Amino acid sequence: MRAIGIILAGGNNHRMKELTQKRAVSAMPVAGSYRSIDFALSSMSNSRIQKVAVLTQYNSRSLNEHLSSSKWWDFGRKQGGLYVLTPAVTADNSNWYRGTADAIYQNLHFLKNSHEPYVVIASGDCVYKMDFNKLLEYHIDKKADITVVCKDMEPGVNVERFGTIKMNEEYRIEEFEEKPIVAKTNTISCGIYVIRRRALIEMLERCAEEDRYDFVRDILIRYKDMKKIYGYKIRDYWRNIASVDDYFSTNMDFLNPEVRNYFFKQYPDVYSKVDDLPPAKYNVGAQIKNSLISSGCIVNGVVEDSVVFKKSYIGNNCYIKNCIILNDVYIGDNTHLENCIVESRDTIRANSYHVGEDGIKILIERDERYVI
């Protein structure tokens, strides 16, 4: 493909609360065996983008471990490959990434040393599948300077937390508002962009000269009347992990057979780092209803409408309903959990009772198994 990829995976989101105390949002576990960033990486790999940079910063240890080998997404190549770029102290700059535009600018050498004419920029905290070849064809046919992937949201969705856009009949963007107080349209930006590489370099250098750091505010919104910026509407599944409720509902979507079929049984595939784990084990007395149970789990109790991630143990006489159990959790006997997210590597003591009364409850218990 005639494009390189950039995945923005360095930001922090306070609306994720305790869930981002030990990991970046892009490293959040999704659908039992995946991470949020897997969906962007898989889409780029399936679109034959051979050179991809992942820009990391906040709480990047877990994400860097996940990206330690590029073979899982078929980026282990002699030419191109997967690049994990973190902030670095140089003779000219000692700042952390101050925004999305500044993050790309601080890695301008990646753009300048590439020869592909186009750049696909994506966020690492979204769940979707996309053929970027079709997006690039649309971009070229429209003779656009920038193309923004967008989606019409369902009525009732709080679109004020996204960037909203308004287009004319030819899909050229006329208005772009970042997190408006009152949205004028239900069409949102999905955080995926296509732009010519040389034009991006020029815009980033100009932003740096003027101490501007944000890609949306200082490039898209600022240049919307000067550049030809078009929208590319998608109608397939797309979700953004921007809050605890978003994260919970995104995982719960995978309990829907249609969503599972779309992601895991329809081409193209979604790839992730693979652990060599045995299949889940269900002991006598275990009851599973409408749930995802991942590899390496041992289940003794009742699990309903829940997603249980890898290497988790659920004890005898437990009742787990409408919960997300992250990796390597130990749940003691006679425990009742409802409307909860249990943080990874936690130990829930026997005879515990936790119910999220006013929304989703995040459980972080002292991990006695790992105390030295």
C-alpha positions in Angstrom: 0.0 0.0 0.0 1.2 3.5 -0.7 0.9 4.7 2.9 2.6 4.4 6.2 0.7 4.1 9.5 0.8 6.1 12.7 -1.1 4.9 15.7 -1.6 7.5 18.5 -1.4 5.4 21.8 0.2 7.8 24.3 -2.7 9.6 25.9 -4.3 9.3 29.3 -8.1 9.4 30.0 -9.2 10.3 33.5 -12.7 9.1 32.7 -11.3 5.5 32.8 -10.7 6.1 36.5 -8.6 3.3 38.2 -8.4 1.2 35.1 -5.6 3.4 33.6 -3.5 3.4 36.8 -1.4 0.6 35.5 -1.8 0.7 31.7 -2.5 3.0 28.8 -6.1 3.1 27.3 -4.7 1.5 24.1 -3.6 -1.5 26.2 -7.0 -2.1 27.8 -8.1 -5.8 27.4 -11.0 -6.3 25.1 -13.2 -9.4 24.2 -11.4 -11.9 26.3 -8.1 -12.2 24.5 -7.3 -8.9 22.8 -6.1 -5.4 23.5 -7.6 -2.2 22.2 -4.7 -1.5 20.0 -5.0 -4.8 18.2 -7.9 -3.6 16.1 -6.0 -0.7 14.6 -2.8 -2.8 14.1 -4.8 -5.6 12.5 -6.6 -3.2 10.1 -3.3 -1.8 9.0 -1.7 -5.2 8.6 -4.7 -6.5 6.6 -4.6 -3.3 4.4 -1.0 -4.1 3.5 0.5 -1.1 5.3 4.0 -2.4 5.8 5.5 0.4 8.0 3.6 1.4 11.2 4.7 3.6 14.1 3.0 3.4 17.5 3.5 6.5 19.6 3.4 5.6 23.3 3.9 7.7 26.4 1.5 7.4 29.4 1.9 4.1 31.5 3.4 2.4 28.5 5.0 -0.6 30.2 2.1 -3.0 29.5 1.6 -1.7 26.0 5.3 -2.0 25.2 5.3 -5.6 26.5 2.3 -6.4 24.2 4.1 -4.9 21.2 7.5 -6.6 22.0 7.2 -8.8 18.9 5.8 -7.5 15.6 5.2 -11.0 14.2 1.7 -11.3 15.7 0.5 -8.7 13.3 2.7 -9.8 10.4 5.0 -6.8 10.6 8.2 -8.9 11.0 9.6 -7.7 7.6 13.0 -6.9 6.1 11.6 -3.7 4.9 9.1 -1.6 6.9 8.0 -3.2 10.2 6.5 -2.0 13.5 8.2 0.9 15.3 7.4 1.8 19.0 8.3 5.5 19.4 8.5 7.0 22.9 9.4 10.6 24.0 13.2 11.0 24.0 15.5 13.7 25.5 17.5 15.3 22.7 19.9 18.3 22.4 17.0 20.3 21.0 14.0 19.0 23.0 13.4 17.5 26.4 9.6 17.7 26.5 7.1 14.9 26.7 4.4 14.8 24.0 2.3 17.9 24.6 -0.5 16.9 22.2 -1.2 14.7 19.2 0.4 17.0 16.7 3.5 17.4 18.9 3.8 13.7 19.3 4.0 13.2 15.5 6.3 16.3 15.2 8.8 14.9 17.7 9.1 11.8 15.5 9.3 13.8 12.3 12.3 11.7 11.2 9.9 8.7 10.8 7.9 10.7 8.2 11.0 12.2 6.5 12.8 8.8 6.2 9.8 7.2 4.6 9.1 7.2 0.9 5.3 6.4 0.8 3.3 9.4 -0.4 0.4 9.0 2.1 0.0 8.7 5.9 -2.9 6.9 7.7 -3.2 8.2 11.3 -5.4 6.3 13.7 -6.1 6.1 17.4 -5.2 3.1 19.5 -8.3 3.1 21.7 -11.0 2.2 19.2 -12.6 -1.1 18.3 -13.3 -1.6 14.6 -12.2 -3.3 11.3 -11.4 -1.2 8.3 -9.9 -1.6 4.8 -7.6 1.4 4.5 -7.2 0.7 0.8 -10.8 1.8 0.2 -10.2 4.9 2.4 -7.1 5.8 0.4 -8.9 5.3 -2.9 -11.7 7.6 -1.7 -9.1 10.2 -0.6 -7.4 10.2 -4.1 -10.7 10.2 -6.0 -11.9 13.3 -4.0 -8.5 15.0 -4.6 -8.6 15.7 -0.9 -5.9 17.3 1.2 -7.2 15.4 4.3 -9.8 12.8 4.7 -11.5 12.2 8.1 -13.3 8.9 8.8 -16.7 9.6 10.4 -19.8 7.8 11.5 -23.5 8.7 12.1 -24.3 7.9 15.7 -27.6 6.5 16.9 -30.1 8.9 18.4 -29.6 9.3 22.2 -25.8 8.8 22.1 -23.9 11.5 23.8 -22.0 12.9 20.8 -20.7 15.9 22.8 -17.7 13.9 24.0 -16.5 13.4 20.4 -15.5 15.8 17.6 -18.6 16.5 15.5 -18.6 17.4 11.8 -21.0 18.8 9.3 -20.5 18.1 5.6 -22.1 19.3 2.4 -23.6 17.1 -0.3 -20.1 16.3 -1.7 -19.0 15.2 1.8 -16.6 18.1 2.1 -16.4 19.2 5.8 -17.8 22.6 6.4 -17.9 22.6 10.3 -15.7 20.7 12.8 -16.3 21.1 16.5 -14.2 19.3 19.1 -16.3 18.2 22.1 -19.0 20.9 21.6 -21.3 21.9 24.5 -24.3 21.4 22.3 -23.8 19.2 19.2 -25.4 20.5 16.0 -25.1 17.1 14.3 -24.8 13.4 15.2 -22.0 12.8 12.8 -18.7 12.3 14.7 -15.1 11.9 13.8 -13.7 8.4 14.4 -10.1 9.7 14.9 -8.8 8.2 11.6 -7.2 10.4 9.0 -5.5 10.2 5.6 -3.1 12.9 4.5 -0.3 13.3 2.1 3.0 12.8 3.8 4.7 16.0 2.6 1.7 18.1 3.4 1.7 16.6 7.0 5.3 17.5 7.4 4.7 21.1 6.4 1.7 21.5 8.7 3.5 20.0 11.7 6.6 22.2 11.2 4.3 25.3 11.0 2.4 24.1 14.2 5.8 23.7 16.0 6.9 27.2 15.0 3.7 28.7 16.5 3.7 26.5 19.6 0.6 24.6 18.6 0.3 20.9 19.7 -3.1 19.4 18.9 -3.8 17.7 15.6 -7.6 18.3 15.6 -7.7 21.9 16.9 -4.5 23.2 15.2 -4.7 21.3 11.9 -8.2 20.0 11.1 -10.2 22.9 12.5 -7.7 25.6 11.7 -7.3 24.5 8.0 -10.8 23.5 7.2 -11.5 26.5 5.1 -8.0 26.6 3.4 -7.7 22.8 2.7 -10.0 20.4 1.0 -11.0 18.2 4.0 -13.5 15.5 3.2 -15.4 13.0 5.4 -15.5 9.2 4.7 -18.6 7.6 6.3 -18.5 4.1 7.8 -21.5 2.1 8.7 -19.9 -1.0 10.3 -19.2 -1.5 14.0 -17.0 1.2 15.7 -16.6 2.0 19.3 -14.3 4.3 21.2 -13.0 3.4 24.7 -13.2 6.7 26.4 -14.8 6.0 29.8 -15.6 3.2 32.2 -19.1 2.9 30.7 -17.8 2.8 27.2 -15.3 0.1 28.1 -17.9 -2.0 29.8 -20.5 -1.8 27.0 -17.8 -2.5 24.3 -16.9 -5.7 26.0 -20.5 -6.6 26.5 -21.2 -6.1 22.8 -19.0 -9.2 22.2 -21.7 -11.3 23.9 -23.8 -10.5 20.9 -23.4 -13.3 18.3 -23.5 -10.9 15.4 -20.6 -8.8 16.8 -18.6 -11.9 17.5 -19.2 -13.2 14.0 -18.2 -9.9 12.4 -14.9 -9.7 14.2 -13.8 -13.3 14.6 -15.4 -15.3 11.7 -15.5 -12.8 8.9 -12.5 -11.8 6.9 -10.2 -10.0 7.6 -9.1 -11.4 10.9 -8.1 -9.5 14.1 -4.7 -10.5 15.5 -3.2 -10.3 18.9 -0.2 -11.6 20.9 -0.9 -15.2 21.7 -0.2 -16.9 25.0 0.3 -20.6 25.2 -2.5 -21.5 27.5 -4.7 -24.5 27.9 -8.4 -24.2 27.1 -10.8 -23.1 29.8 -11.7 -25.8 32.3 -15.2 -26.2 33.7 -15.4 -28.2 36.9 -18.5 -30.1 38.2 -21.1 -27.5 39.2 -20.0 -24.8 36.8 -22.8 -23.1 34.9 -22.0 -20.7 32.0 -24.8 -18.6 30.4 -24.1 -16.1 27.6 -20.5 -15.4 28.6 -17.0 -15.3 27.1 -14.5 -17.5 29.0 -10.9 -17.2 27.9 -8.0 -19.6 27.7 -6.4 -20.7 31.0 -9.5 -20.1 33.1 -10.9 -22.5 35.7 -14.6 -22.1 36.5 -16.4 -23.7 39.4 -19.4 -21.4 40.0 -22.1 -19.7 38.0 -21.2 -17.1 35.3 -23.9 -15.1 33.5 -23.6 -12.3 30.9 -19.9 -11.7 31.7 -16.5 -11.6 30.0 -13.8 -13.5 31.8 -10.2 -12.8 30.6 -7.2 -15.2 30.6 -5.9 -17.2 33.5 -8.7 -16.3 35.9 -10.0 -18.7 38.6 -13.6 -18.7 39.9 -14.2 -20.6 43.1 -17.0 -22.9 44.3 -20.5 -21.5 44.8 -19.6 -18.2 43.2 -22.2 -16.1 41.3 -20.8 -13.7 38.7 -23.3 -11.7 36.6 -22.8 -8.8 34.2 -19.1 -8.5 35.1 -15.8 -8.1 33.4 -13.1 -10.2 35.0 -9.6 -9.1 33.8 -6.5 -11.3 33.4 -5.2 -13.5 36.2 -7.9 -12.8 38.8 -8.5 -15.2 41.7 -12.1 -15.2 43.0 -12.6 -17.0 46.3 -15.4 -19.4 47.2 -19.0 -18.1 47.9 -18.4 -14.8 46.2 -21.2 -12.7 44.7 -20.2 -10.2 42.0 -22.6 -8.1 39.9 -22.1 -5.1 37.6 -18.4 -5.1 38.4 -15.0 -4.8 36.6 -12.3 -6.7 38.5 -8.8 -5.4 37.9 -6.2 -7.8 36.7 -4.1 -9.9 39.1 -6.6 -9.2 41.9 -7.5 -11.6 44.7 -11.2 -11.4 45.7 -11.5 -13.0 49.1 -13.9 -15.8 49.8 -17.4 -14.8 50.9 -17.2 -11.4 49.3 -20.2 -9.5 48.1 -19.9 -6.6 45.6 -22.7 -5.1 43.5 -22.5 -2.0 41.4 -25.7 -0.2 42.5 -25.3 3.1 40.7 -23.3 2.0 37.6 -20.3 -0.1 37.2 -18.1 -0.8 40.2 -14.4 -1.2 39.8 -12.8 -3.7 42.2 -9.2 -3.4 43.1 -8.3 -5.7 46.0 -4.9 -6.3 47.6 -3.2 -9.1 45.7 -2.2 -11.5 48.5 -0.8 -14.1 46.1 2.0 -11.8 45.0 3.0 -10.3 48.4 6.7 -10.9 49.1 
